[in-house]
Every structure is written in structure tokens, then in C-alpha cells.
Amino acid sequence: MKKLIILILLPFLIPSETKANENFSVEIEALTLVMEQYKKNSESKIELDLNNKKPSYLALKQDECNATVKVTEKTGLEIVNTELFDVNVCKKEISKVIN
């Protein structure tokens, strides 16, 4: 009886990483695409600032193929720059949102 209870409860006690990846796959793919693009663009610029700009990323899923990614550059507590990108994960397209 004890073994039966353990077998029933075991799947609930072990965390399932595959479910999380399935639920957030659009956001993860959108973040990856934007990070790669953002890294390419920032490497080509020569910065003479003593303050290192550190980007932070936020992805919001719109549907099964689309997400919005917000990139915020910060130097310490000061927000220097914010950019929004619409990302189509299915087509692997990134378009910058102009405010």
C-alpha cells in the first residue's frame, strides 16, 4: 500500500521542466532572437562611456507565434534607454516598435 501511494504521488513531487518550456516557448524564442540581434548591434558600436549599460529583457506572449519584447538599458538605477520589439517566432522576424 505504501509503495502504491508513493508511485501515485511521485509525478507530482518531481518538477517537470518540459511543461514550463512548452508554456513559455514563444517567450523564450522571442527573447533569444532579440538578444542575438541586440548583441550584434551593440558590438558594432564603440562606447566610450565609463558607465556600463546593462540591458534587461521582458517578453510578453501575444499568441502562438507573436510576442512583444521590451529591452531596457540601465546604468545602476538610472534607466537610459527603452526599446520595444514585435517578434514573430514562426517567421523569425523582428520589427522595432517606434513610439
C-alpha positions in Angstrom: 0.0 0.0 0.0 2.8 2.4 0.9 4.5 1.7 -2.5 1.3 2.4 -4.3 0.9 5.8 -2.6 4.5 6.7 -3.4 4.0 5.7 -7.1 0.9 7.9 -7.3 2.4 10.9 -5.7 5.9 10.7 -7.3 5.0 12.5 -10.6 3.6 15.5 -8.6 6.7 15.7 -6.3 9.2 15.8 -9.2 9.2 19.2 -11.0 8.6 19.0 -14.7 10.8 21.3 -16.7 9.3 20.3 -20.0 5.9 21.7 -19.1 7.5 25.1 -18.3 9.4 25.1 -21.6 6.2 24.3 -23.5 4.2 27.0 -21.8 6.8 29.7 -22.3 8.3 28.5 -25.6 7.2 31.6 -27.5 8.6 34.0 -25.0 11.9 32.0 -24.8 12.3 32.0 -28.5 11.4 35.7 -28.8 13.9 36.6 -26.1 16.7 34.6 -27.8 16.1 36.2 -31.2 16.1 39.8 -29.7 19.2 39.1 -27.6 21.1 37.8 -30.6 20.1 40.8 -32.6 20.7 43.3 -29.8 24.2 41.8 -29.1 25.2 42.1 -32.8 24.1 45.8 -32.9 25.9 46.7 -29.6 29.2 45.0 -30.6 29.5 47.2 -33.7 29.2 50.5 -31.6 32.3 51.7 -29.8 31.3 53.1 -26.4 33.5 55.4 -24.5 31.1 55.7 -21.6 32.5 54.8 -18.2 29.1 53.7 -17.1 28.3 50.2 -18.4 24.9 49.9 -19.9 23.2 46.7 -18.9 20.1 45.6 -20.8 17.2 43.8 -19.2 14.6 41.9 -21.2 10.9 41.3 -20.8 8.8 39.2 -23.1 5.0 39.2 -23.3 3.2 36.5 -25.4 0.5 37.7 -27.8 -0.4 34.4 -29.5 1.3 31.2 -30.6 3.7 32.9 -33.0 3.9 36.5 -31.7 5.4 38.2 -28.7 6.5 41.7 -27.6 10.0 42.1 -26.1 10.9 45.2 -24.1 14.6 45.9 -23.8 15.6 48.4 -21.0 19.2 49.7 -20.7 20.2 50.7 -17.2 23.3 52.2 -15.6 22.8 51.3 -12.0 19.4 52.5 -11.0 19.0 55.0 -13.9 17.1 53.9 -17.0 19.0 55.1 -20.0 17.0 53.7 -23.0 13.9 51.6 -23.6 13.0 49.8 -26.9 10.1 47.6 -27.9 10.2 44.9 -30.5 7.4 42.8 -32.0 8.7 39.3 -32.7 7.2 36.7 -34.9 8.7 33.5 -33.8 7.2 31.4 -36.6 8.8 33.5 -39.3 11.8 34.5 -37.1 11.1 38.2 -37.8 11.9 41.1 -35.5 10.4 44.6 -36.0 11.1 47.6 -33.8 8.2 49.4 -32.4 8.5 53.2 -32.9 6.7 55.3 -30.3 
